[in-house]
Amino acid sequence: MIRALRRLRRDRRGVTIVEFALVIPVMSLMMMGLGDLLYQMYAKELLTGALQKAARDSAIQGGSDQAATIDGKVLAMVSNIMRQPTPSCVASPAAGTYCTSRLSYATFAAVGPERFDDNNGNNQRDPGECYTDVNGNGQWDAEPGNVGQGGANDVTLYSMTITYARLFPVARLLGASPNQTIAVQTLLKNQPYATQAAPTATRLCN
């Protein structure tokens, strides 16, 4: 009996399958997580290329009238990610949805909040602090862009967000959303096919 126990203690046959059973769950989670990350990178690069091509098509004369058609071309290029995308711009979009927007500015420098004199140093614009009214509406705007493609020589910020279901359930197991949202934007100047109709930037202190 003692001799048999000693022989059994030295016998290491079958240890590999036990080690594999311990390692495979962790290894599988890591591989699925890496797969999700790589797929996200692929989807973002695909959307970026499609959006940049669409932005160039929108910048020519008549592009603003073809906005819906151009958006459709972008969605067609990402059709292998979302088969039948539906528009939705809610805060927590569902899988298979997208949101697109266009904001136009007179110049590249006008993109972003209107500049103001932060007299009290609180990093926000308070009543009475002077600012540059770039869109001519007589009030300070955190977002001075006009909705739409704009006209000749205008600068357009073209954005699109898509949401798709993740390939693997790793995120759900970790308590994260089973959906992945990707946001891409591009900034492009419209072609000078006509005289630009831009408001004159004025300095106000109201």
Residue pairs with C-beta under 8 A, 6 or more apart in sequence:
29 170
29 173
32 167
32 168
32 169
32 170
33 168
33 170
35 167
35 168
36 166
36 167
36 168
36 170
36 171
36 180
39 167
40 180
40 182
43 78
43 81
43 162
43 164
43 180
43 182
44 182
44 184
46 77
46 78
46 81
47 74
47 78
47 160
47 162
47 182
47 184
48 184
48 186
49 77
50 73
50 74
50 77
50 78
51 74
51 158
51 160
51 184
51 185
51 186
52 186
53 73
53 74
54 70
54 71
54 73
54 74
54 158
55 156
55 158
55 186
55 188
56 188
57 63
57 66
57 70
57 73
58 64
58 66
58 67
58 70
58 102
58 149
58 156
58 158
58 188
58 190
59 156
59 188
59 189
59 190
59 191
60 190
60 191
60 193
61 152
61 191
61 193
61 194
63 70
63 149
63 190
64 148
64 149
64 150
64 151
67 102
67 148
67 149
71 100
71 160
74 100
74 160
75 82
75 85
75 98
78 85
78 162
81 162
81 164
82 96
82 98
82 162
82 164
83 96
84 96
85 96
85 97
85 98
85 162
86 96
86 97
86 98
87 97
87 98
87 99
87 100
88 94
88 97
88 98
88 99
88 163
89 99
89 101
89 161
93 99
93 161
93 163
93 179
93 181
94 163
94 179
95 163
95 164
95 165
95 178
95 179
96 163
96 164
96 165
97 162
97 163
98 160
98 161
98 162
98 163
99 160
99 161
100 158
100 159
100 160
100 161
101 147
101 158
101 159
101 160
102 147
102 148
102 149
102 150
102 156
102 157
102 158
102 159
103 143
103 145
103 146
103 147
103 148
103 156
103 157
103 159
104 145
104 146
104 147
104 148
104 149
104 150
104 151
104 154
104 155
104 156
104 157
104 190
105 111
105 134
105 144
105 145
105 146
105 150
105 154
105 155
105 156
105 157
106 134
106 135
106 154
106 155
106 196
106 198
106 199
106 201
107 155
107 198
108 155
108 187
108 189
110 134
110 135
110 144
110 145
110 155
110 201
111 145
111 155
111 157
111 187
113 125
113 141
113 142
113 143
113 144
114 131
114 132
114 133
114 134
114 135
114 140
114 141
114 142
114 144
115 131
115 132
116 125
116 129
116 130
116 131
116 132
116 140
117 129
117 130
117 131
118 124
118 125
118 129
119 126
119 129
120 126
125 131
125 140
127 206
128 205
128 206
129 205
130 203
130 204
130 205
131 140
131 203
131 204
131 205
132 201
132 202
132 203
133 139
133 140
133 201
133 202
133 203
133 204
134 144
134 199
134 201
135 141
135 144
135 145
135 146
135 199
136 199
136 200
136 201
136 202
138 204
138 206
139 206
140 204
145 157
149 156
149 190
150 156
150 190
151 190
151 194
151 196
151 197
152 190
152 191
152 192
152 193
152 194
152 195
152 196
153 189
153 190
153 191
153 192
153 196
153 198
154 189
154 190
154 196
154 198
155 187
155 188
155 189
155 190
156 187
156 188
156 189
156 190
157 185
157 186
157 187
158 185
158 186
158 187
158 188
159 183
159 184
159 185
160 183
160 184
160 185
161 181
161 182
161 183
161 184
162 181
162 182
163 179
163 180
163 181
163 182
164 179
164 180
164 182
165 178
165 179
165 180
166 172
166 178
166 179
166 180
169 178
171 177
171 178
171 180
172 178
